[in-house]
Amino acid sequence: MNLQQAIEHANAFVLPAFLADEPARTAEREKNEEAIGLLRDAWMAAPAGREPYSFDLVRNLADRNRELCDLIGEQRLRELRGTSLAQRLSDEDIVRSAAALQHRDVSEVRRSAGPGLRDMGVAYIQAPVSGMVGGVDIETTSRYPDRGYIINIGLEFVRLAPKGRAKQGYATYCGLPEQYASTGVPLANIHHIQWSDVADKRPFRENAELQSALLLALETFPYMAHNAAFEDSWFMLQLNGYAEARKAGRIIVVDTRDICRRIDPEVRTLPHDSRPAALETWAKRRKTLAANEKETHLGLDDVDLMFRTVQAEFAERNMFA
């Protein structure tokens, strides 16, 4: 599939419910997901103001694919690897996030980080961090944002300072299609969200007020997330205006997992299978989570844990202004 074919496919009028058998649904899902990747990448790469289509085309195709995936079923999809989840933020994103926390010029941080960000650990601690940041954590029904739904959002703000405490916390549940009342909420074994939590809630994609408020919050301050490529990928395909603001530089994404991996020396000495940069493991090392406690895997609780842990790490490395 080339870009023109992807545009034509996204503009085609296809009702998922009319695809009656599994081979037809599988073929359509594969075309949808290939087109979504091509369209997203081409739109982001195009010069600002000269994009060949609105990003709504990409979001709408992802919505259509989500409906189709509901018909295919979670059990089958669990076996199929998707392509809409980025594995990491780009090097440029990492550099821009450090520059925002340190109030330094991006070019200065880039020079400090060196080729391939080989010295990014040095760049992170080269200048003090300060200012207000947001924190976000979402719970979802799938790994892939073109297949599943956002069902819980936690949002909090903190001032980066030795005694900075998170404040203005906000949490909400988002709804699901009615079919999940009988099949159950996917990934409930991880986030423990039940149908009763989401039964009377509006789906995230249909909640214009929530989307508007969240976008404003993400544009106002740099936002932190642990493994931020996850939230970034989901917001790209599900939050109206996010891709546009991200491309324009109005949204700065800070990955606390990258910070942990680069500035905590213990990460390099611990066995890989202990997941030393996972939030739960990191929090136990920094004593923000007791040894017998578990990460909650619920939006606001995890944001609060992330903030307490990253603040403890910054204090440990003398990184505050």
C-alpha positions in Angstrom: 0.0 0.0 0.0 1.3 3.4 -0.9 0.2 6.8 0.6 -2.4 7.5 -2.1 -3.9 4.1 -1.6 -3.9 4.7 2.1 -5.8 8.0 1.7 -8.3 6.3 -0.6 -8.8 3.4 1.8 -9.3 5.9 4.8 -11.9 7.8 2.7 -13.8 4.7 1.6 -17.2 4.1 3.1 -17.0 0.8 4.9 -19.3 -0.3 7.7 -17.5 -2.9 9.9 -20.8 -4.7 10.6 -21.2 -5.5 6.9 -18.1 -7.6 7.0 -19.7 -10.8 8.0 -17.0 -13.5 8.1 -13.6 -13.7 9.8 -11.4 -13.6 6.6 -13.1 -10.4 5.4 -12.7 -8.8 8.8 -9.1 -9.9 9.1 -8.2 -8.5 5.7 -10.0 -5.2 6.4 -8.2 -4.8 9.8 -4.8 -5.5 8.2 -5.5 -2.8 5.5 -6.8 -0.4 8.2 -3.7 -0.7 10.4 -1.3 -0.5 7.5 -3.0 2.7 6.3 -3.1 4.2 9.8 0.7 3.8 10.1 1.4 5.3 6.6 -1.0 8.2 7.1 0.3 9.0 10.6 3.9 9.0 9.6 3.4 10.9 6.4 1.4 13.6 8.1 4.0 14.0 10.9 6.8 14.2 8.3 5.1 16.8 6.0 6.0 20.5 6.4 3.8 22.3 8.8 0.8 23.8 7.0 1.4 21.6 3.9 -0.1 18.3 5.2 -2.0 16.6 2.3 -5.0 15.8 4.6 -6.3 16.5 8.1 -5.2 14.3 10.9 -8.9 13.7 11.5 -8.6 11.2 8.6 -6.2 9.1 10.7 -8.2 9.3 13.9 -11.5 8.4 12.1 -9.9 5.4 10.5 -8.6 4.3 13.9 -12.2 4.7 15.2 -13.5 2.5 12.4 -10.8 -0.1 13.1 -11.8 -0.1 16.7 -15.4 -1.0 15.8 -14.1 -3.8 13.6 -11.9 -5.1 16.4 -14.9 -5.3 18.7 -16.5 -7.7 16.1 -13.3 -9.8 15.8 -13.0 -10.2 19.6 -10.3 -9.7 22.2 -9.2 -13.3 22.4 -8.3 -13.4 18.7 -6.7 -10.0 18.7 -4.5 -10.9 21.7 -2.6 -13.3 19.4 -1.9 -10.6 16.8 0.9 -8.0 17.1 -0.1 -4.5 16.3 1.9 -1.5 14.9 0.3 1.6 16.4 2.2 1.6 19.7 5.6 3.3 19.6 8.3 1.4 21.5 10.0 4.6 22.7 10.1 8.4 22.3 12.4 9.8 19.6 15.9 11.1 20.5 14.6 14.5 19.7 11.7 14.2 22.1 14.1 13.1 24.9 16.4 16.1 24.3 13.4 18.5 24.2 12.0 17.1 27.4 15.3 17.6 29.3 15.7 21.1 27.9 12.1 21.9 29.1 12.8 20.6 32.7 16.1 22.5 32.8 15.0 25.6 31.0 17.9 25.3 28.6 18.2 25.7 24.9 17.6 22.4 23.0 20.8 22.8 21.1 22.8 23.0 24.3 21.2 19.8 25.6 21.8 18.0 22.3 25.5 18.9 22.4 25.7 17.5 25.9 23.9 14.3 25.0 26.2 13.6 22.1 25.6 11.3 19.1 22.9 8.7 19.7 22.3 10.3 23.1 25.3 8.3 24.5 25.8 10.9 27.2 22.2 11.7 27.9 22.7 10.6 31.5 25.2 13.4 31.8 22.9 15.9 30.1 20.0 15.1 32.5 22.1 16.1 35.6 24.2 18.9 34.0 21.7 21.6 35.0 19.0 21.8 37.7 15.4 21.0 37.1 12.5 23.3 38.2 9.1 24.4 37.3 5.6 22.9 37.1 4.9 19.7 35.3 1.9 17.6 34.7 1.7 13.8 35.1 -0.6 11.4 33.2 -1.4 7.7 33.4 -4.1 5.9 31.4 -5.6 2.4 31.6 -6.7 0.8 28.4 -8.4 -2.3 27.0 -5.5 -3.1 24.6 -1.9 -2.4 24.0 -2.8 -0.8 20.7 -4.6 2.5 20.4 -6.2 1.6 17.1 -7.8 -1.5 18.6 -8.8 -0.6 22.2 -10.3 2.0 24.4 -9.1 4.4 27.1 -11.1 3.6 30.2 -9.3 5.4 33.0 -7.3 8.6 33.2 -5.3 10.1 36.1 -3.9 13.6 35.9 -1.9 15.5 38.5 0.5 18.5 38.7 3.6 19.0 40.7 6.3 21.7 41.1 9.8 20.2 40.8 11.4 21.2 44.1 12.9 19.3 47.1 9.5 19.5 48.9 7.3 19.7 45.9 4.0 17.8 46.5 1.5 16.8 43.8 -1.7 18.7 43.8 -4.9 19.2 41.8 -5.3 15.5 41.1 -8.1 14.4 38.7 -9.3 10.9 37.8 -12.1 9.7 35.6 -13.5 6.5 34.0 -14.5 6.3 30.4 -17.2 4.1 28.9 -17.1 1.1 26.6 -19.5 -0.4 24.0 -22.4 -2.3 25.6 -21.0 -5.7 24.4 -18.4 -5.6 27.2 -21.2 -5.8 29.8 -21.4 -9.5 29.0 -17.8 -10.2 27.9 -16.1 -8.3 30.7 -13.6 -5.5 30.5 -10.4 -6.5 28.7 -7.1 -6.6 30.7 -9.1 -6.5 34.0 -6.4 -8.8 35.3 -4.0 -5.9 35.2 -6.0 -2.8 36.0 -8.9 -4.5 37.9 -11.5 -2.2 36.3 -14.9 -3.8 36.1 -18.0 -3.1 34.0 -19.7 -1.5 37.0 -16.9 1.2 36.9 -17.5 2.2 33.3 -21.2 1.2 32.7 -22.7 4.7 32.8 -19.7 6.6 31.5 -19.2 8.3 28.1 -16.5 6.7 25.9 -13.4 8.9 25.7 -13.7 9.5 22.0 -17.3 10.8 22.5 -16.5 13.0 25.5 -15.7 16.4 23.9 -15.5 18.3 27.2 -13.0 15.8 28.7 -10.9 15.8 25.5 -10.7 19.6 25.5 -9.7 19.8 29.1 -7.1 17.2 28.8 -5.6 18.7 25.7 -5.4 22.1 27.5 -3.6 20.5 30.4 -1.1 18.8 28.2 -0.3 22.0 26.4 0.0 24.1 29.5 3.0 22.2 31.1 5.4 19.5 30.1 3.8 16.2 31.0 5.5 13.2 32.5 4.5 9.5 32.1 6.4 6.3 32.9 7.1 4.8 29.5 5.6 7.9 27.9 5.6 6.4 24.4 2.5 4.5 25.5 0.4 7.6 26.5 1.8 9.5 23.5 0.8 6.7 21.0 -2.7 6.5 22.5 -3.3 10.3 22.6 -2.0 10.5 19.0 -4.9 8.4 17.7 -7.6 9.2 20.3 -7.2 12.7 21.6 -8.5 15.3 19.2 -5.9 18.0 18.5 -3.1 16.2 20.2 -1.2 15.3 17.0 -1.5 18.8 15.8 -0.3 20.3 19.0 2.5 17.8 19.3 3.8 18.5 15.8 3.6 22.3 16.5 5.8 21.9 19.6 3.0 22.9 22.0 3.2 19.6 23.9 6.4 18.3 25.6 6.5 14.7 26.6 8.8 13.6 29.4 9.5 9.9 29.9 10.4 9.1 33.5 11.4 5.6 32.5 14.1 7.0 30.3 15.2 9.3 33.2 15.4 6.3 35.5 17.4 4.2 33.0 20.0 7.0 32.4 20.6 8.6 35.8 20.0 5.8 38.3 23.3 3.8 38.5 21.5 0.8 40.0 19.7 0.1 36.8 22.9 -1.0 35.1 23.8 -3.4 37.9 20.5 -5.2 38.4 19.5 -8.2 36.3 17.4 -7.4 33.3 14.6 -9.8 34.3 14.0 -7.8 37.5 12.7 -5.0 35.3 14.8 -2.4 37.2 13.3 0.6 35.3 9.7 -0.5 35.8 7.9 2.0 38.0 7.1 -0.5 40.8 10.8 -1.7 41.0 12.1 1.9 40.8 9.7 3.1 43.5 10.8 0.3 45.9 14.4 1.3 45.5 13.6 4.9 46.2 11.4 3.9 49.2 8.3 5.5 47.7 6.6 2.1 47.7 7.0 -0.4 50.5 8.7 -3.7 49.7 5.4 -5.6 50.3 3.3 -3.2 48.2 2.3 -3.5 44.5 1.8 -0.8 41.9 -1.9 -0.1 41.7 -2.2 0.1 37.9 -4.9 2.7 38.2 -4.4 6.2 36.6 -4.2 8.7 39.5 -2.5 6.3 41.9 0.2 5.5 39.4 0.7 9.2 38.6 1.1 10.0 42.2 3.6 7.1 42.7 5.6 8.3 39.6 5.8 11.8 40.9 7.0 10.8 44.3 9.6 8.4 42.8 11.0 10.9 40.2 11.2 13.6 42.9 13.1 11.2 45.2 15.5 10.4 42.3 16.0 14.0 41.5 16.8 14.7 45.2 19.2 11.7 45.3 21.1 13.1 42.3 21.0 16.7 43.7 19.2 17.9 40.5 16.9 20.5 42.0 17.6 24.2 41.6 
